[in-house]
């Protein structure tokens, strides 16, 4: 995890001086490759090191940190790029990330319950094949892809909607729309508390259903209704993501890191493919067509969640 954090920060700093778009994309691909070491390992680390009675709380705290990072990164990038240019914005974020990576290296506790073993890659491949044919996990993987793709789509393109009539909001004001990520922190914490009283499956179903309602509210032409819908959408997404990732980590008795890494693979595939593809839909069609596509994606996720019984 230390290698992932430090190397991705260095690549971010380097990307501030990239002379062409092609080199910038290549650097971004390398950064995506190295930073995945954190998400692939973190959930496995928590399930091994934290007592089972509080593992849900620990995972929700970890994902809350992800939420705060995503929010602050988007707000900082938008404001700094507007004031100083994108290169300086990337440089500042890269330096901040490097400092945080070094702090992690010095302060993060070593594993106490992990037993290092010789890696048997054939066994790893067998485990991954098993996970990819496990209908329970496979549904969770597709839920992660569809929900993350829908979430990224909204936050990628909502600013274009708010810049246009009838809202005509300024670039600076739109940057603070990303404060809605705070609702994501609430979503992860609420999930942690509810998981002590209700089954994981029921919490996931409810979260996806509320996310569906939040998506539908984004069809409105009323700015207050859009803000309310975005808050509900964000809270519900992080609640569903927290629950789905926790269910993945706990379901895998063997090879937890492999199971969670596949989860994150689907998660980021959804972000990349759906998050990009919906931009073409928006460009070719309208905001309403764009939202209807997201409603369809979240609706499929709800059907998968309802069917997902152990």
matplotlib code that plots the C-alpha trace (Angstrom):
import matplotlib.pyplot as plt

x = [0.0, 2.9, 4.4, 1.1, 0.5, 4.0, 4.5, 1.0, 1.8, 5.1, 3.4, 0.8, 3.7, 5.3, 2.1, 2.0, 4.9, 3.6, 4.0, 1.2, -2.2, -1.0, 1.8, -0.7, -3.0, -0.1, 0.9, -2.7, -2.8, 0.4, -1.0, -4.3, -2.2, -0.1, -2.8, -5.0, -2.7, -4.4, -8.0, -7.1, -5.4, -7.2, -10.4, -8.5, -6.2, -9.2, -11.0, -7.8, -6.7, -10.0, -12.3, -15.4, -17.7, -16.5, -15.3, -18.4, -17.6, -13.9, -14.8, -17.3, -14.6, -12.2, -14.8, -15.6, -11.9, -12.3, -15.3, -13.6, -10.6, -12.8, -14.7, -11.6, -9.8, -12.6, -13.1, -9.4, -8.9, -11.8, -10.8, -7.0, -7.3, -9.6, -7.2, -3.7, -4.2, -4.5, -0.8, -0.3, -3.4, -2.1, 1.3, -0.2, -2.4, 0.6, 2.7, -0.1, -0.6, 3.2, 3.2, 0.2, 1.8, 4.9, 2.8, 1.0, 4.4, 5.6, 2.3, 0.3, 0.5, 2.1, -0.1, -0.4, -2.5, -1.3, 0.9, 3.2, 3.2, 4.8, 2.5, 1.1, -0.2, -2.0, -4.0, -4.7, -6.0, -8.2, -9.5, -10.4, -12.2, -14.1, -15.1, -16.1, -18.4, -19.9, -23.4, -23.5, -20.2, -20.9, -24.0, -22.2, -19.5, -22.0, -23.9, -20.5, -19.9, -23.4, -23.7, -20.2, -20.6, -23.9, -22.3, -19.3, -21.6, -23.6, -20.6, -18.7, -21.5, -23.8, -21.6, -22.5, -26.2, -25.8, -23.7, -26.5, -29.9, -32.1, -29.5, -26.5, -24.3, -20.8, -17.7, -16.8, -20.2, -20.4, -17.2, -18.9, -21.6, -19.0, -19.5, -22.4, -19.8, -20.3, -23.5, -21.4, -19.7, -23.2, -24.1, -21.2, -21.8, -25.5, -24.8, -22.4, -25.1, -27.9, -25.8, -26.1, -29.9, -30.7, -29.4, -26.8, -29.1, -32.0, -29.7, -28.2, -31.7, -32.9, -29.8, -30.1, -33.8, -33.1, -30.4, -32.9, -35.2, -32.4, -31.5, -35.1, -35.1, -32.2, -34.7, -36.2, -35.7, -35.8, -32.3, -33.4, -35.0, -31.8, -29.7, -32.0, -31.9, -28.1, -27.8, -30.1, -28.3, -24.8, -25.8, -27.5, -24.6, -22.0, -24.3, -24.8, -21.1, -20.1, -22.6, -21.6, -17.8, -18.3, -20.5, -17.7, -15.0, -16.9, -18.3, -14.8, -13.5, -10.2, -8.4, -10.0, -7.6, -8.4, -12.2, -12.0, -9.5, -12.1, -14.7, -12.6, -11.8, -15.6, -16.0, -13.5, -14.5, -18.0, -16.5, -14.4, -16.8, -20.2, -18.7, -17.3, -20.1, -22.8, -21.0, -21.5, -25.2, -25.5, -23.7, -25.9, -29.1, -30.4, -30.1, -33.4, -32.1, -28.9, -30.8, -33.1, -30.1, -28.8, -32.2, -32.1, -28.6, -29.5, -32.7, -30.8, -28.6, -31.7, -33.0, -29.5, -29.6, -33.1, -32.0, -28.8, -29.4, -26.7]
y = [0.0, 2.4, 1.7, 2.3, 5.6, 7.0, 5.9, 7.2, 10.6, 10.7, 9.9, 12.7, 15.2, 14.0, 14.3, 18.1, 18.5, 16.1, 17.9, 16.0, 14.4, 11.0, 11.0, 12.3, 9.4, 6.9, 8.4, 8.1, 4.4, 3.7, 5.7, 3.7, 0.5, 1.3, 3.0, -0.1, -1.7, 0.2, -0.7, -4.3, -4.8, -2.5, -4.4, -7.7, -6.0, -4.8, -8.1, -9.8, -7.3, -6.0, -8.1, -9.4, -7.5, -4.2, -5.0, -3.3, -0.1, -0.3, -0.7, 2.1, 4.4, 3.4, 4.2, 7.5, 8.4, 7.5, 9.8, 12.7, 12.2, 12.2, 15.3, 17.4, 16.3, 17.4, 20.7, 21.5, 20.5, 22.7, 25.8, 25.5, 24.8, 27.8, 30.1, 28.7, 26.4, 22.7, 21.9, 23.8, 22.2, 18.7, 19.5, 20.7, 17.7, 15.4, 17.0, 16.7, 13.1, 12.4, 13.9, 11.8, 8.7, 9.3, 9.9, 6.6, 4.9, 6.2, 5.8, 2.9, -0.2, -3.4, -6.6, -8.7, -11.6, -11.9, -15.0, -14.5, -17.4, -18.3, -17.1, -19.9, -18.1, -21.2, -21.2, -17.5, -18.1, -20.9, -18.7, -15.9, -18.4, -19.6, -16.1, -15.2, -18.3, -17.6, -16.1, -14.3, -12.5, -12.0, -10.1, -7.9, -7.2, -6.1, -4.0, -2.3, -1.6, -0.2, 1.9, 3.4, 4.1, 5.9, 7.8, 9.0, 9.9, 12.3, 14.0, 14.1, 15.8, 17.6, 20.7, 21.1, 20.9, 23.6, 25.9, 26.0, 27.6, 27.8, 27.5, 29.4, 28.9, 30.1, 27.8, 28.7, 27.9, 24.6, 23.5, 23.5, 21.1, 18.4, 19.1, 16.7, 14.0, 14.7, 12.8, 9.9, 9.9, 9.9, 7.0, 4.8, 5.6, 4.9, 1.6, 0.7, 1.3, -0.4, -3.5, -4.3, -4.5, -5.5, -8.1, -7.0, -7.9, -5.8, -2.8, -3.1, -3.4, -0.3, 1.7, 0.9, 1.7, 5.1, 5.8, 5.1, 7.7, 10.2, 9.6, 10.3, 13.6, 14.8, 15.1, 18.2, 21.8, 23.1, 23.7, 22.8, 19.5, 18.7, 19.5, 17.3, 14.5, 14.7, 14.4, 11.4, 9.9, 10.4, 9.1, 6.0, 5.2, 5.2, 3.1, 0.6, 0.5, 0.1, -2.8, -4.5, -4.3, -5.6, -8.5, -9.3, -9.3, -11.4, -13.9, -14.9, -17.4, -17.9, -15.4, -12.3, -10.0, -11.7, -11.4, -7.7, -6.9, -8.3, -6.2, -3.1, -4.1, -4.2, -1.0, 0.9, -0.7, 0.7, 4.1, 4.1, 2.5, 3.8, 7.1, 7.8, 6.3, 8.3, 11.4, 10.5, 9.8, 13.3, 15.0, 13.2, 13.4, 15.4, 15.5, 13.6, 10.8, 10.7, 10.4, 7.8, 5.7, 6.0, 5.1, 1.9, 1.1, 1.6, -0.3, -3.3, -3.1, -3.2, -6.4, -8.0, -7.0, -8.4, -11.7, -12.0, -14.6, -16.8]
z = [0.0, 0.7, -2.7, -4.3, -2.6, -3.1, -6.7, -7.7, -6.1, -8.0, -11.3, -10.5, -10.0, -13.3, -15.2, -14.5, -17.0, -19.7, -23.1, -24.9, -24.3, -25.3, -22.7, -20.1, -20.9, -20.6, -17.3, -16.1, -17.1, -15.1, -12.1, -12.2, -12.3, -9.2, -7.1, -7.4, -4.8, -2.1, -2.9, -3.7, -0.3, 2.2, 2.6, 3.0, 5.6, 7.6, 7.6, 8.8, 11.4, 12.9, 15.1, 13.2, 15.6, 14.3, 10.8, 9.2, 11.1, 10.1, 6.4, 6.6, 8.1, 5.3, 2.7, 4.4, 3.9, 0.2, 0.1, 1.7, -0.6, -3.7, -2.5, -1.6, -4.8, -7.0, -5.2, -5.1, -8.7, -9.9, -7.9, -8.4, -12.1, -12.5, -10.6, -11.4, -14.5, -14.6, -14.5, -11.2, -9.8, -10.7, -9.2, -5.9, -5.6, -6.4, -3.7, -1.2, -2.1, -1.7, 1.8, 2.8, 1.4, 3.5, 6.6, 5.9, 5.6, 9.0, 11.0, 9.6, 11.8, 10.5, 10.0, 13.1, 11.9, 8.3, 7.7, 4.6, 2.2, -1.0, -3.8, -5.9, -9.0, -10.3, -7.0, -7.4, -10.9, -9.6, -6.8, -9.3, -11.6, -8.6, -7.7, -11.3, -11.4, -7.9, -8.7, -5.4, -5.9, -9.6, -8.9, -6.4, -9.0, -11.6, -9.0, -8.2, -11.9, -12.7, -9.5, -9.8, -13.5, -12.7, -9.9, -11.9, -14.8, -12.7, -11.1, -14.5, -16.4, -13.9, -14.1, -17.8, -16.9, -14.2, -16.4, -19.0, -18.8, -16.8, -14.0, -15.5, -12.4, -12.2, -12.4, -8.8, -7.4, -9.3, -7.6, -4.3, -5.6, -4.8, -1.1, -1.7, -1.2, 2.6, 2.3, 1.2, 4.6, 6.2, 3.9, 5.0, 8.7, 8.5, 6.8, 9.6, 12.3, 10.3, 9.7, 13.4, 13.2, 9.6, 7.2, 4.6, 1.7, 2.9, 3.5, 0.0, -1.6, 0.2, -0.6, -4.3, -4.3, -2.7, -5.2, -8.0, -6.4, -6.2, -9.9, -10.9, -9.1, -11.3, -14.1, -12.4, -13.6, -10.1, -8.6, -5.0, -6.2, -8.0, -4.9, -2.8, -5.4, -5.6, -1.9, -1.8, -4.8, -3.2, 0.3, -1.2, -3.5, -0.7, 1.5, -1.3, -2.1, 1.5, 1.9, -1.4, -0.7, 2.8, 1.6, -0.9, 1.7, 4.2, 1.6, 0.4, 3.0, 1.1, -1.1, 0.3, -1.5, -4.8, -4.3, -3.3, -6.2, -8.7, -7.0, -7.5, -11.1, -11.9, -9.9, -11.9, -15.2, -14.5, -13.8, -17.0, -19.5, -18.3, -17.0, -20.5, -22.6, -21.0, -22.0, -25.7, -24.9, -23.3, -26.2, -28.8, -27.0, -24.0, -20.2, -19.9, -22.1, -20.1, -16.8, -18.2, -19.1, -15.5, -14.1, -16.3, -15.0, -11.3, -11.9, -13.2, -10.1, -7.9, -9.7, -9.2, -5.5, -4.9, -6.5, -4.5, -1.9, -0.3]

ax = plt.figure().add_subplot(projection="3d")
ax.plot(x, y, z, "-o")
ax.set_aspect("equal")
plt.show()
